[in-house]
């Protein structure tokens, strides 16, 4: 592997770790829990998809 490829793999690994930590923190937040209750979403749903949807809706609301 070239140095460029190694850097890309390392960066992707770091990005994945950051997203994992961020997703966990968001899922534990009171805002996310309240949103989850308002949406009547099953807690067994895909956490990644729920957090992405929550962030999208939150950012859309803030854009107004």
C-alpha positions in Angstrom: 0.0 0.0 0.0 1.2 3.5 -0.7 1.4 6.1 1.9 -1.6 7.8 0.4 -3.7 4.7 0.7 -2.6 4.1 4.3 -3.6 7.7 5.2 -7.0 7.2 3.6 -7.6 4.0 5.6 -6.5 5.6 8.8 -8.7 8.7 8.1 -11.7 6.5 7.4 -11.1 4.6 10.6 -10.9 7.9 12.6 -14.0 9.2 10.9 -15.9 6.0 11.8 -14.8 6.3 15.4 -15.8 10.0 15.6 -19.3 9.2 14.1 -19.7 6.3 16.5 -19.0 8.5 19.5 -21.1 11.3 18.2 -24.1 9.0 17.4 -23.8 7.6 21.0 -23.8 11.0 22.6 -26.7 12.2 20.5 -28.7 9.1 21.3 -28.2 9.8 25.0 -29.3 13.4 24.8 -32.6 14.6 26.2 -33.5 16.3 22.9 -33.1 13.1 21.0 -35.1 11.1 23.5 -37.9 13.7 23.4 -37.9 13.6 19.6 -38.0 9.8 19.7 -41.1 9.9 21.9 -42.8 12.5 19.7 -42.1 10.4 16.6 -43.3 7.3 18.4 -40.3 5.4 17.2 -39.4 2.0 18.5 -36.1 2.0 20.4 -35.1 -1.1 18.5 -35.0 0.8 15.3 -31.6 1.3 13.6 -29.8 3.9 15.7 -27.7 5.2 12.8 -30.8 5.9 10.8 -32.7 7.5 13.7 -29.8 9.8 14.6 -29.4 10.8 10.9 -33.1 11.6 10.7 -33.0 13.5 14.0 -30.1 15.6 12.8 -31.7 16.3 9.4 -35.0 17.4 11.0 -33.2 19.5 13.6 -31.0 21.2 11.1 -34.1 21.9 8.8 -35.9 23.4 11.8 -32.9 25.6 12.7 -32.6 26.8 9.0 -36.0 28.6 9.3 
